[in-house]
Amino acid sequence: MKPILRNILAIIAGLFIGSVVNMGIILISGNFITPPAGVDMTTEEGLKVGMHLLEPKHFIFPFLAHAIGTFVGAYVAARISTKKVLFAMIIGAIFLSGGIYMVAILPSPIWFTLVDLLGAYLPVAYFAGKIAE
């Protein structure tokens, strides 16, 4: 397969698979940590209204979803691509941009914003790229 096609496939596969993993973790999170009574965790509006009721434990699964989704997506992209760490970091940067967007539209506690944006994307993507080498 030509390198350019391989690299395009790497980005598409990494984004798709990483997003599926991310969403899967988010969807099962309520089975492990029950949301506060009256908070609709399935909609943006519900989260905005109930954000002040969330405890630190309610942010564990979103962080894990972001970190594990990024890791899996970056690893898949790195395994397929011709330049392992570079394409893992591209996936990490794309997922980071999604995280920044979510912080902009859905304000969260500053501690979570910092931990999430600084720890769940680029460092995890770099690690995935190094493992894939």
A tleap script that builds the chain and sets N, CA, C and O, in Angstrom:
source leaprc.protein.ff14SB
mol = sequence {
  NMET LYS PRO ILE LEU ARG ASN ILE LEU ALA
  ILE ILE ALA GLY LEU PHE ILE GLY SER VAL
  VAL ASN MET GLY ILE ILE LEU ILE SER GLY
  ASN PHE ILE THR PRO PRO ALA GLY VAL ASP
  MET THR THR GLU GLU GLY LEU LYS VAL GLY
  MET HIE LEU LEU GLU PRO LYS HIE PHE ILE
  PHE PRO PHE LEU ALA HIE ALA ILE GLY THR
  PHE VAL GLY ALA TYR VAL ALA ALA ARG ILE
  SER THR LYS LYS VAL LEU PHE ALA MET ILE
  ILE GLY ALA ILE PHE LEU SER GLY GLY ILE
  TYR MET VAL ALA ILE LEU PRO SER PRO ILE
  TRP PHE THR LEU VAL ASP LEU LEU GLY ALA
  TYR LEU PRO VAL ALA TYR PHE ALA GLY LYS
  ILE ALA CGLU
}
set mol.1.N position { 0.850 -1.175 0.000 }
set mol.1.CA position { 0.000 0.000 0.000 }
set mol.1.C position { 0.893 1.235 0.000 }
set mol.1.O position { 1.913 1.269 0.689 }
set mol.2.N position { 0.512 2.242 -0.767 }
set mol.2.CA position { 1.280 3.480 -0.833 }
set mol.2.C position { 1.272 4.169 0.528 }
set mol.2.O position { 0.265 4.150 1.235 }
set mol.3.N position { 2.404 4.779 0.891 }
set mol.3.CA position { 2.499 5.409 2.212 }
set mol.3.C position { 1.416 6.456 2.477 }
set mol.3.O position { 0.899 6.532 3.592 }
set mol.4.N position { 1.067 7.254 1.485 }
set mol.4.CA position { 0.055 8.296 1.712 }
set mol.4.C position { -1.303 7.679 2.030 }
set mol.4.O position { -2.011 8.164 2.912 }
set mol.5.N position { -1.669 6.619 1.324 }
set mol.5.CA position { -2.937 5.945 1.599 }
set mol.5.C position { -2.909 5.280 2.967 }
set mol.5.O position { -3.894 5.291 3.705 }
set mol.6.N position { -1.780 4.713 3.280 }
set mol.6.CA position { -1.621 4.067 4.587 }
set mol.6.C position { -1.777 5.080 5.717 }
set mol.6.O position { -2.415 4.799 6.732 }
set mol.7.N position { -1.190 6.255 5.533 }
set mol.7.CA position { -1.263 7.291 6.564 }
set mol.7.C position { -2.669 7.882 6.680 }
set mol.7.O position { -3.119 8.189 7.784 }
set mol.8.N position { -3.363 8.044 5.561 }
set mol.8.CA position { -4.746 8.516 5.598 }
set mol.8.C position { -5.609 7.491 6.318 }
set mol.8.O position { -6.432 7.846 7.161 }
set mol.9.N position { -5.420 6.227 5.987 }
set mol.9.CA position { -6.157 5.154 6.661 }
set mol.9.C position { -5.849 5.153 8.154 }
set mol.9.O position { -6.739 4.902 8.967 }
set mol.10.N position { -4.618 5.426 8.517 }
set mol.10.CA position { -4.216 5.456 9.929 }
set mol.10.C position { -5.002 6.524 10.691 }
set mol.10.O position { -5.489 6.272 11.793 }
set mol.11.N position { -5.122 7.705 10.107 }
set mol.11.CA position { -5.855 8.791 10.760 }
set mol.11.C position { -7.335 8.431 10.892 }
set mol.11.O position { -7.926 8.584 11.960 }
set mol.12.N position { -7.923 7.954 9.802 }
set mol.12.CA position { -9.354 7.606 9.832 }
set mol.12.C position { -9.622 6.498 10.850 }
set mol.12.O position { -10.547 6.602 11.656 }
set mol.13.N position { -8.820 5.448 10.812 }
set mol.13.CA position { -9.014 4.324 11.734 }
set mol.13.C position { -8.781 4.755 13.176 }
set mol.13.O position { -9.543 4.375 14.065 }
set mol.14.N position { -7.741 5.541 13.416 }
set mol.14.CA position { -7.445 5.999 14.775 }
set mol.14.C position { -8.557 6.853 15.346 }
set mol.14.O position { -8.945 6.688 16.502 }
set mol.15.N position { -9.069 7.763 14.538 }
set mol.15.CA position { -10.162 8.619 15.006 }
set mol.15.C position { -11.431 7.821 15.253 }
set mol.15.O position { -12.105 8.016 16.264 }
set mol.16.N position { -11.755 6.928 14.335 }
set mol.16.CA position { -12.986 6.146 14.473 }
set mol.16.C position { -12.919 5.224 15.689 }
set mol.16.O position { -13.816 5.241 16.532 }
set mol.17.N position { -11.876 4.434 15.780 }
set mol.17.CA position { -11.776 3.458 16.868 }
set mol.17.C position { -11.614 4.157 18.221 }
set mol.17.O position { -12.223 3.745 19.208 }
set mol.18.N position { -10.809 5.197 18.269 }
set mol.18.CA position { -10.656 5.953 19.511 }
set mol.18.C position { -11.961 6.580 19.972 }
set mol.18.O position { -12.252 6.607 21.167 }
set mol.19.N position { -12.747 7.084 19.028 }
set mol.19.CA position { -14.041 7.682 19.364 }
set mol.19.C position { -15.027 6.640 19.867 }
set mol.19.O position { -15.791 6.895 20.798 }
set mol.20.N position { -15.006 5.467 19.249 }
set mol.20.CA position { -15.896 4.386 19.701 }
set mol.20.C position { -15.541 3.967 21.132 }
set mol.20.O position { -16.428 3.767 21.961 }
set mol.21.N position { -14.264 3.839 21.411 }
set mol.21.CA position { -13.826 3.472 22.762 }
set mol.21.C position { -14.234 4.561 23.761 }
set mol.21.O position { -14.763 4.259 24.831 }
set mol.22.N position { -13.987 5.814 23.410 }
set mol.22.CA position { -14.352 6.938 24.270 }
set mol.22.C position { -15.837 6.898 24.590 }
set mol.22.O position { -16.219 6.964 25.758 }
set mol.23.N position { -16.671 6.791 23.577 }
set mol.23.CA position { -18.119 6.799 23.787 }
set mol.23.C position { -18.581 5.563 24.561 }
set mol.23.O position { -19.487 5.650 25.390 }
set mol.24.N position { -17.969 4.436 24.297 }
set mol.24.CA position { -18.325 3.225 25.032 }
set mol.24.C position { -18.082 3.376 26.519 }
set mol.24.O position { -18.905 2.953 27.331 }
set mol.25.N position { -16.968 3.969 26.881 }
set mol.25.CA position { -16.655 4.167 28.297 }
set mol.25.C position { -17.633 5.167 28.925 }
set mol.25.O position { -18.097 4.971 30.048 }
set mol.26.N position { -17.935 6.222 28.198 }
set mol.26.CA position { -18.908 7.202 28.707 }
set mol.26.C position { -20.269 6.545 28.919 }
set mol.26.O position { -20.932 6.794 29.927 }
set mol.27.N position { -20.683 5.711 27.975 }
set mol.27.CA position { -22.003 5.085 28.067 }
set mol.27.C position { -22.120 4.111 29.239 }
set mol.27.O position { -23.196 3.979 29.822 }
set mol.28.N position { -21.042 3.435 29.589 }
set mol.28.CA position { -21.112 2.481 30.703 }
set mol.28.C position { -20.820 3.127 32.049 }
set mol.28.O position { -21.014 2.492 33.085 }
set mol.29.N position { -20.362 4.361 32.061 }
set mol.29.CA position { -19.935 4.993 33.317 }
set mol.29.C position { -21.042 5.050 34.372 }
set mol.29.O position { -20.772 4.886 35.562 }
set mol.30.N position { -22.274 5.281 33.946 }
set mol.30.CA position { -23.390 5.359 34.894 }
set mol.30.C position { -23.664 4.050 35.608 }
set mol.30.O position { -24.292 4.040 36.667 }
set mol.31.N position { -23.197 2.936 35.036 }
set mol.31.CA position { -23.364 1.636 35.690 }
set mol.31.C position { -22.407 1.454 36.864 }
set mol.31.O position { -22.637 0.608 37.729 }
set mol.32.N position { -21.347 2.235 36.896 }
set mol.32.CA position { -20.339 2.101 37.952 }
set mol.32.C position { -20.442 3.214 38.993 }
set mol.32.O position { -20.311 2.969 40.193 }
set mol.33.N position { -20.678 4.437 38.520 }
set mol.33.CA position { -20.806 5.583 39.426 }
set mol.33.C position { -22.132 6.263 39.100 }
set mol.33.O position { -22.278 6.903 38.058 }
set mol.34.N position { -23.086 6.115 39.999 }
set mol.34.CA position { -24.425 6.648 39.785 }
set mol.34.C position { -24.392 8.174 39.814 }
set mol.34.O position { -23.827 8.765 40.734 }
set mol.35.N position { -24.995 8.815 38.811 }
set mol.35.CA position { -25.050 10.283 38.828 }
set mol.35.C position { -25.959 10.784 39.952 }
set mol.35.O position { -26.816 10.041 40.431 }
set mol.36.N position { -25.778 12.029 40.372 }
set mol.36.CA position { -26.645 12.585 41.414 }
set mol.36.C position { -28.114 12.573 40.962 }
set mol.36.O position { -28.409 12.663 39.770 }
set mol.37.N position { -29.007 12.463 41.916 }
set mol.37.CA position { -30.445 12.441 41.615 }
set mol.37.C position { -30.840 13.716 40.870 }
set mol.37.O position { -30.490 14.826 41.269 }
set mol.38.N position { -31.571 13.525 39.788 }
set mol.38.CA position { -32.078 14.654 39.022 }
set mol.38.C position { -31.139 15.200 37.972 }
set mol.38.O position { -31.508 16.122 37.245 }
set mol.39.N position { -29.932 14.659 37.868 }
set mol.39.CA position { -28.983 15.147 36.870 }
set mol.39.C position { -29.040 14.243 35.643 }
set mol.39.O position { -28.812 13.036 35.729 }
set mol.40.N position { -29.345 14.848 34.511 }
set mol.40.CA position { -29.379 14.121 33.244 }
set mol.40.C position { -27.984 14.182 32.621 }
set mol.40.O position { -27.586 15.204 32.062 }
set mol.41.N position { -27.261 13.092 32.724 }
set mol.41.CA position { -25.875 13.045 32.236 }
set mol.41.C position { -25.794 12.739 30.738 }
set mol.41.O position { -24.697 12.629 30.190 }
set mol.42.N position { -26.927 12.602 30.080 }
set mol.42.CA position { -26.925 12.224 28.668 }
set mol.42.C position { -27.026 13.420 27.727 }
set mol.42.O position { -26.859 13.269 26.517 }
set mol.43.N position { -27.300 14.609 28.271 }
set mol.43.CA position { -27.417 15.784 27.409 }
set mol.43.C position { -26.513 16.902 27.909 }
set mol.43.O position { -26.174 16.974 29.090 }
set mol.44.N position { -26.138 17.760 26.990 }
set mol.44.CA position { -25.313 18.911 27.339 }
set mol.44.C position { -26.049 19.823 28.321 }
set mol.44.O position { -25.460 20.307 29.288 }
set mol.45.N position { -27.336 20.055 28.070 }
set mol.45.CA position { -28.125 20.923 28.940 }
set mol.45.C position { -28.237 20.336 30.350 }
set mol.45.O position { -28.130 21.057 31.341 }
set mol.46.N position { -28.455 19.016 30.426 }
set mol.46.CA position { -28.550 18.349 31.721 }
set mol.46.C position { -27.260 18.460 32.504 }
set mol.46.O position { -27.280 18.658 33.719 }
set mol.47.N position { -26.145 18.334 31.820 }
set mol.47.CA position { -24.850 18.463 32.489 }
set mol.47.C position { -24.599 19.887 32.957 }
set mol.47.O position { -24.091 20.104 34.057 }
set mol.48.N position { -24.956 20.859 32.122 }
set mol.48.CA position { -24.770 22.255 32.519 }
set mol.48.C position { -25.558 22.573 33.785 }
set mol.48.O position { -25.049 23.226 34.695 }
set mol.49.N position { -26.798 22.109 33.835 }
set mol.49.CA position { -27.665 22.384 34.983 }
set mol.49.C position { -27.161 21.656 36.238 }
set mol.49.O position { -27.213 22.209 37.337 }
set mol.50.N position { -26.682 20.437 36.078 }
set mol.50.CA position { -26.292 19.635 37.230 }
set mol.50.C position { -24.815 19.617 37.553 }
set mol.50.O position { -24.404 18.910 38.472 }
set mol.51.N position { -23.997 20.374 36.825 }
set mol.51.CA position { -22.541 20.341 37.031 }
set mol.51.C position { -22.163 20.634 38.477 }
set mol.51.O position { -21.233 20.023 39.003 }
set mol.52.N position { -22.856 21.545 39.121 }
set mol.52.CA position { -22.514 21.910 40.500 }
set mol.52.C position { -22.800 20.771 41.486 }
set mol.52.O position { -22.305 20.801 42.613 }
set mol.53.N position { -23.579 19.778 41.087 }
set mol.53.CA position { -23.894 18.644 41.959 }
set mol.53.C position { -22.894 17.492 41.829 }
set mol.53.O position { -22.885 16.572 42.646 }
set mol.54.N position { -22.061 17.555 40.802 }
set mol.54.CA position { -21.121 16.455 40.562 }
set mol.54.C position { -19.969 16.501 41.555 }
set mol.54.O position { -19.448 17.567 41.884 }
set mol.55.N position { -19.592 15.334 42.015 }
set mol.55.CA position { -18.460 15.172 42.929 }
set mol.55.C position { -17.246 14.710 42.124 }
set mol.55.O position { -17.388 14.304 40.971 }
set mol.56.N position { -16.061 14.766 42.717 }
set mol.56.CA position { -14.875 14.313 41.981 }
set mol.56.C position { -15.010 12.902 41.393 }
set mol.56.O position { -14.470 12.628 40.322 }
set mol.57.N position { -15.722 12.011 42.083 }
set mol.57.CA position { -15.872 10.647 41.570 }
set mol.57.C position { -16.603 10.616 40.237 }
set mol.57.O position { -16.414 9.680 39.461 }
set mol.58.N position { -17.424 11.603 39.952 }
set mol.58.CA position { -18.170 11.639 38.700 }
set mol.58.C position { -17.302 12.026 37.509 }
set mol.58.O position { -17.741 11.929 36.362 }
set mol.59.N position { -16.080 12.461 37.773 }
set mol.59.CA position { -15.174 12.855 36.696 }
set mol.59.C position { -14.163 11.759 36.360 }
set mol.59.O position { -13.358 11.921 35.443 }
set mol.60.N position { -14.198 10.649 37.091 }
set mol.60.CA position { -13.251 9.555 36.840 }
set mol.60.C position { -13.477 8.955 35.462 }
set mol.60.O position { -12.533 8.831 34.681 }
set mol.61.N position { -14.699 8.587 35.155 }
set mol.61.CA position { -14.958 7.937 33.872 }
set mol.61.C position { -14.781 8.874 32.680 }
set mol.61.O position { -14.283 8.429 31.646 }
set mol.62.N position { -15.165 10.151 32.771 }
set mol.62.CA position { -14.852 11.027 31.637 }
set mol.62.C position { -13.346 11.114 31.374 }
set mol.62.O position { -12.912 11.097 30.222 }
set mol.63.N position { -12.556 11.207 32.445 }
set mol.63.CA position { -11.103 11.231 32.244 }
set mol.63.C position { -10.623 9.928 31.617 }
set mol.63.O position { -9.847 9.941 30.662 }
set mol.64.N position { -11.087 8.808 32.157 }
set mol.64.CA position { -10.684 7.515 31.590 }
set mol.64.C position { -11.111 7.378 30.135 }
set mol.64.O position { -10.362 6.850 29.313 }
set mol.65.N position { -12.313 7.852 29.815 }
set mol.65.CA position { -12.788 7.789 28.426 }
set mol.65.C position { -11.877 8.594 27.519 }
set mol.65.O position { -11.525 8.140 26.430 }
set mol.66.N position { -11.496 9.772 27.952 }
set mol.66.CA position { -10.630 10.614 27.126 }
set mol.66.C position { -9.242 9.998 26.983 }
set mol.66.O position { -8.689 9.951 25.885 }
set mol.67.N position { -8.688 9.532 28.085 }
set mol.67.CA position { -7.333 8.975 28.043 }
set mol.67.C position { -7.281 7.644 27.292 }
set mol.67.O position { -6.414 7.453 26.439 }
set mol.68.N position { -8.186 6.734 27.593 }
set mol.68.CA position { -8.160 5.414 26.956 }
set mol.68.C position { -8.572 5.522 25.488 }
set mol.68.O position { -7.991 4.856 24.632 }
set mol.69.N position { -9.573 6.358 25.192 }
set mol.69.CA position { -9.970 6.565 23.801 }
set mol.69.C position { -8.824 7.130 22.975 }
set mol.69.O position { -8.577 6.685 21.854 }
set mol.70.N position { -8.125 8.114 23.536 }
set mol.70.CA position { -6.968 8.692 22.850 }
set mol.70.C position { -5.868 7.653 22.690 }
set mol.70.O position { -5.271 7.538 21.619 }
set mol.71.N position { -5.600 6.901 23.743 }
set mol.71.CA position { -4.547 5.889 23.670 }
set mol.71.C position { -4.837 4.865 22.574 }
set mol.71.O position { -3.973 4.577 21.746 }
set mol.72.N position { -6.037 4.324 22.568 }
set mol.72.CA position { -6.390 3.291 21.587 }
set mol.72.C position { -6.340 3.870 20.176 }
set mol.72.O position { -5.784 3.252 19.268 }
set mol.73.N position { -6.919 5.055 19.992 }
set mol.73.CA position { -6.892 5.682 18.671 }
set mol.73.C position { -5.478 5.976 18.199 }
set mol.73.O position { -5.143 5.733 17.039 }
set mol.74.N position { -4.654 6.495 19.088 }
set mol.74.CA position { -3.268 6.814 18.735 }
set mol.74.C position { -2.476 5.542 18.457 }
set mol.74.O position { -1.654 5.511 17.540 }
set mol.75.N position { -2.712 4.514 19.225 }
set mol.75.CA position { -2.012 3.244 19.011 }
set mol.75.C position { -2.381 2.632 17.656 }
set mol.75.O position { -1.513 2.168 16.917 }
set mol.76.N position { -3.671 2.638 17.344 }
set mol.76.CA position { -4.126 2.104 16.056 }
set mol.76.C position { -3.486 2.893 14.919 }
set mol.76.O position { -2.965 2.310 13.968 }
set mol.77.N position { -3.527 4.220 15.019 }
set mol.77.CA position { -2.938 5.055 13.968 }
set mol.77.C position { -1.441 4.801 13.844 }
set mol.77.O position { -0.908 4.720 12.738 }
set mol.78.N position { -0.775 4.679 14.970 }
set mol.78.CA position { 0.672 4.446 14.945 }
set mol.78.C position { 1.016 3.100 14.321 }
set mol.78.O position { 1.980 2.994 13.563 }
set mol.79.N position { 0.242 2.081 14.633 }
set mol.79.CA position { 0.505 0.750 14.071 }
set mol.79.C position { 0.321 0.718 12.557 }
set mol.79.O position { 1.025 -0.008 11.856 }
set mol.80.N position { -0.624 1.503 12.059 }
set mol.80.CA position { -0.910 1.494 10.624 }
set mol.80.C position { 0.026 2.419 9.858 }
set mol.80.O position { 0.425 2.096 8.739 }
set mol.81.N position { 0.381 3.551 10.430 }
set mol.81.CA position { 1.111 4.598 9.713 }
set mol.81.C position { 2.578 4.244 9.480 }
set mol.81.O position { 3.101 3.259 10.001 }
set mol.82.N position { 3.211 5.085 8.678 }
set mol.82.CA position { 4.637 4.901 8.394 }
set mol.82.C position { 5.518 5.638 9.405 }
set mol.82.O position { 6.693 5.301 9.557 }
set mol.83.N position { 4.973 6.627 10.088 }
set mol.83.CA position { 5.714 7.392 11.100 }
set mol.83.C position { 4.935 7.303 12.410 }
set mol.83.O position { 4.018 8.085 12.661 }
set mol.84.N position { 5.311 6.359 13.215 }
set mol.84.CA position { 4.538 5.936 14.384 }
set mol.84.C position { 4.185 7.068 15.350 }
set mol.84.O position { 3.007 7.360 15.554 }
set mol.85.N position { 5.180 7.696 15.936 }
set mol.85.CA position { 4.929 8.699 16.969 }
set mol.85.C position { 4.238 9.929 16.369 }
set mol.85.O position { 3.359 10.508 17.007 }
set mol.86.N position { 4.615 10.326 15.176 }
set mol.86.CA position { 3.998 11.487 14.538 }
set mol.86.C position { 2.493 11.293 14.379 }
set mol.86.O position { 1.718 12.185 14.726 }
set mol.87.N position { 2.075 10.155 13.867 }
set mol.87.CA position { 0.651 9.941 13.649 }
set mol.87.C position { -0.103 9.694 14.954 }
set mol.87.O position { -1.288 10.015 15.053 }
set mol.88.N position { 0.561 9.138 15.936 }
set mol.88.CA position { -0.063 9.020 17.258 }
set mol.88.C position { -0.310 10.419 17.826 }
set mol.88.O position { -1.365 10.677 18.406 }
set mol.89.N position { 0.649 11.308 17.662 }
set mol.89.CA position { 0.508 12.673 18.170 }
set mol.89.C position { -0.553 13.455 17.397 }
set mol.89.O position { -1.229 14.308 17.972 }
set mol.90.N position { -0.706 13.178 16.117 }
set mol.90.CA position { -1.771 13.820 15.341 }
set mol.90.C position { -3.129 13.428 15.918 }
set mol.90.O position { -4.006 14.272 16.099 }
set mol.91.N position { -3.289 12.143 16.205 }
set mol.91.CA position { -4.549 11.692 16.822 }
set mol.91.C position { -4.722 12.368 18.174 }
set mol.91.O position { -5.812 12.845 18.488 }
set mol.92.N position { -3.670 12.416 18.976 }
set mol.92.CA position { -3.739 13.082 20.278 }
set mol.92.C position { -4.129 14.550 20.147 }
set mol.92.O position { -4.919 15.052 20.945 }
set mol.93.N position { -3.586 15.239 19.153 }
set mol.93.CA position { -3.910 16.659 18.943 }
set mol.93.C position { -5.364 16.842 18.522 }
set mol.93.O position { -6.020 17.791 18.950 }
set mol.94.N position { -5.865 15.946 17.693 }
set mol.94.CA position { -7.268 16.038 17.273 }
set mol.94.C position { -8.195 15.789 18.457 }
set mol.94.O position { -9.178 16.506 18.641 }
set mol.95.N position { -7.882 14.770 19.261 }
set mol.95.CA position { -8.699 14.516 20.448 }
set mol.95.C position { -8.573 15.668 21.446 }
set mol.95.O position { -9.555 16.023 22.099 }
set mol.96.N position { -7.386 16.256 21.573 }
set mol.96.CA position { -7.204 17.415 22.444 }
set mol.96.C position { -8.075 18.575 21.980 }
set mol.96.O position { -8.679 19.262 22.805 }
set mol.97.N position { -8.148 18.802 20.681 }
set mol.97.CA position { -8.997 19.892 20.179 }
set mol.97.C position { -10.458 19.630 20.533 }
set mol.97.O position { -11.199 20.564 20.836 }
set mol.98.N position { -10.876 18.363 20.496 }
set mol.98.CA position { -12.228 18.021 20.937 }
set mol.98.C position { -12.419 18.283 22.420 }
set mol.98.O position { -13.476 18.752 22.841 }
set mol.99.N position { -11.399 17.982 23.215 }
set mol.99.CA position { -11.463 18.259 24.652 }
set mol.99.C position { -11.551 19.746 24.947 }
set mol.99.O position { -12.295 20.163 25.835 }
set mol.100.N position { -10.802 20.541 24.214 }
set mol.100.CA position { -10.850 21.995 24.385 }
set mol.100.C position { -12.237 22.516 24.011 }
set mol.100.O position { -12.785 23.384 24.692 }
set mol.101.N position { -12.790 21.992 22.947 }
set mol.101.CA position { -14.134 22.387 22.535 }
set mol.101.C position { -15.152 22.050 23.627 }
set mol.101.O position { -16.013 22.869 23.946 }
set mol.102.N position { -15.055 20.866 24.190 }
set mol.102.CA position { -15.997 20.468 25.242 }
set mol.102.C position { -15.873 21.365 26.470 }
set mol.102.O position { -16.882 21.713 27.083 }
set mol.103.N position { -14.659 21.740 26.832 }
set mol.103.CA position { -14.463 22.632 27.973 }
set mol.103.C position { -15.089 23.999 27.684 }
set mol.103.O position { -15.623 24.651 28.582 }
set mol.104.N position { -15.017 24.417 26.436 }
set mol.104.CA position { -15.584 25.718 26.061 }
set mol.104.C position { -17.112 25.712 26.129 }
set mol.104.O position { -17.716 26.704 26.536 }
set mol.105.N position { -17.735 24.609 25.736 }
set mol.105.CA position { -19.202 24.585 25.720 }
set mol.105.C position { -19.807 24.012 26.991 }
set mol.105.O position { -20.983 24.237 27.275 }
set mol.106.N position { -19.013 23.273 27.759 }
set mol.106.CA position { -19.521 22.629 28.965 }
set mol.106.C position { -18.526 22.867 30.099 }
set mol.106.O position { -17.680 22.013 30.368 }
set mol.107.N position { -18.617 24.004 30.757 }
set mol.107.CA position { -17.644 24.327 31.812 }
set mol.107.C position { -17.600 23.247 32.895 }
set mol.107.O position { -18.631 22.747 33.344 }
set mol.108.N position { -16.400 22.911 33.291 }
set mol.108.CA position { -16.183 21.914 34.338 }
set mol.108.C position { -15.264 22.544 35.388 }
set mol.108.O position { -14.704 23.617 35.161 }
set mol.109.N position { -15.111 21.883 36.527 }
set mol.109.CA position { -14.206 22.427 37.549 }
set mol.109.C position { -12.794 22.598 36.980 }
set mol.109.O position { -12.339 21.793 36.168 }
set mol.110.N position { -12.124 23.637 37.410 }
set mol.110.CA position { -10.800 23.962 36.872 }
set mol.110.C position { -9.817 22.815 37.076 }
set mol.110.O position { -8.979 22.556 36.213 }
set mol.111.N position { -9.913 22.127 38.212 }
set mol.111.CA position { -8.978 21.022 38.460 }
set mol.111.C position { -9.170 19.928 37.414 }
set mol.111.O position { -8.194 19.356 36.930 }
set mol.112.N position { -10.416 19.635 37.062 }
set mol.112.CA position { -10.660 18.599 36.051 }
set mol.112.C position { -10.208 19.073 34.682 }
set mol.112.O position { -9.603 18.312 33.927 }
set mol.113.N position { -10.495 20.315 34.358 }
set mol.113.CA position { -10.074 20.862 33.069 }
set mol.113.C position { -8.563 20.730 32.904 }
set mol.113.O position { -8.091 20.294 31.854 }
set mol.114.N position { -7.809 21.101 33.922 }
set mol.114.CA position { -6.349 21.026 33.847 }
set mol.114.C position { -5.853 19.585 33.744 }
set mol.114.O position { -5.020 19.268 32.895 }
set mol.115.N position { -6.367 18.720 34.611 }
set mol.115.CA position { -5.939 17.318 34.590 }
set mol.115.C position { -6.284 16.677 33.249 }
set mol.115.O position { -5.472 15.959 32.666 }
set mol.116.N position { -7.485 16.942 32.774 }
set mol.116.CA position { -7.947 16.336 31.529 }
set mol.116.C position { -7.151 16.846 30.330 }
set mol.116.O position { -6.601 16.049 29.569 }
set mol.117.N position { -7.085 18.154 30.157 }
set mol.117.CA position { -6.422 18.701 28.972 }
set mol.117.C position { -4.913 18.469 28.976 }
set mol.117.O position { -4.310 18.289 27.918 }
set mol.118.N position { -4.307 18.473 30.152 }
set mol.118.CA position { -2.857 18.287 30.216 }
set mol.118.C position { -2.429 16.824 30.288 }
set mol.118.O position { -1.296 16.491 29.939 }
set mol.119.N position { -3.335 15.942 30.744 }
set mol.119.CA position { -2.907 14.567 30.965 }
set mol.119.C position { -3.552 13.498 30.119 }
set mol.119.O position { -3.000 12.405 29.987 }
set mol.120.N position { -4.709 13.779 29.538 }
set mol.120.CA position { -5.452 12.708 28.869 }
set mol.120.C position { -5.209 12.622 27.368 }
set mol.120.O position { -5.691 11.686 26.730 }
set mol.121.N position { -4.494 13.546 26.796 }
set mol.121.CA position { -4.401 13.568 25.337 }
set mol.121.C position { -2.961 13.403 24.825 }
set mol.121.O position { -2.577 12.307 24.417 }
set mol.122.N position { -2.180 14.461 24.842 }
set mol.122.CA position { -0.850 14.387 24.217 }
set mol.122.C position { 0.115 13.422 24.910 }
set mol.122.O position { 0.805 12.668 24.225 }
set mol.123.N position { 0.188 13.419 26.255 }
set mol.123.CA position { 1.096 12.446 26.874 }
set mol.123.C position { 0.703 10.998 26.578 }
set mol.123.O position { 1.564 10.147 26.354 }
set mol.124.N position { -0.596 10.729 26.580 }
set mol.124.CA position { -1.092 9.371 26.324 }
set mol.124.C position { -0.833 8.996 24.868 }
set mol.124.O position { -0.447 7.864 24.579 }
set mol.125.N position { -1.041 9.939 23.952 }
set mol.125.CA position { -0.790 9.676 22.534 }
set mol.125.C position { 0.694 9.392 22.290 }
set mol.125.O position { 1.039 8.486 21.530 }
set mol.126.N position { 1.558 10.158 22.928 }
set mol.126.CA position { 3.005 9.946 22.780 }
set mol.126.C position { 3.381 8.543 23.270 }
set mol.126.O position { 4.127 7.818 22.611 }
set mol.127.N position { 2.853 8.184 24.427 }
set mol.127.CA position { 3.100 6.853 24.997 }
set mol.127.C position { 2.641 5.764 24.039 }
set mol.127.O position { 3.353 4.783 23.821 }
set mol.128.N position { 1.459 5.935 23.469 }
set mol.128.CA position { 0.938 4.941 22.508 }
set mol.128.C position { 1.845 4.837 21.288 }
set mol.128.O position { 2.110 3.741 20.796 }
set mol.129.N position { 2.318 5.982 20.802 }
set mol.129.CA position { 3.220 5.983 19.646 }
set mol.129.C position { 4.533 5.283 19.946 }
set mol.129.O position { 5.056 4.555 19.102 }
set mol.130.N position { 5.069 5.495 21.139 }
set mol.130.CA position { 6.332 4.839 21.512 }
set mol.130.C position { 6.144 3.326 21.652 }
set mol.130.O position { 7.019 2.550 21.268 }
set mol.131.N position { 5.007 2.917 22.201 }
set mol.131.CA position { 4.740 1.477 22.343 }
set mol.131.C position { 4.599 0.812 20.972 }
set mol.131.O position { 5.001 -0.336 20.781 }
set mol.132.N position { 4.023 1.549 20.026 }
set mol.132.CA position { 3.793 0.996 18.687 }
set mol.132.C position { 5.059 0.874 17.854 }
set mol.132.O position { 5.075 0.151 16.858 }
set mol.133.N position { 6.125 1.573 18.249 }
set mol.133.CA position { 7.388 1.519 17.468 }
set mol.133.C position { 7.988 0.136 17.469 }
set mol.133.O position { 9.039 -0.082 16.867 }
savepdb mol mol.pdb
quit
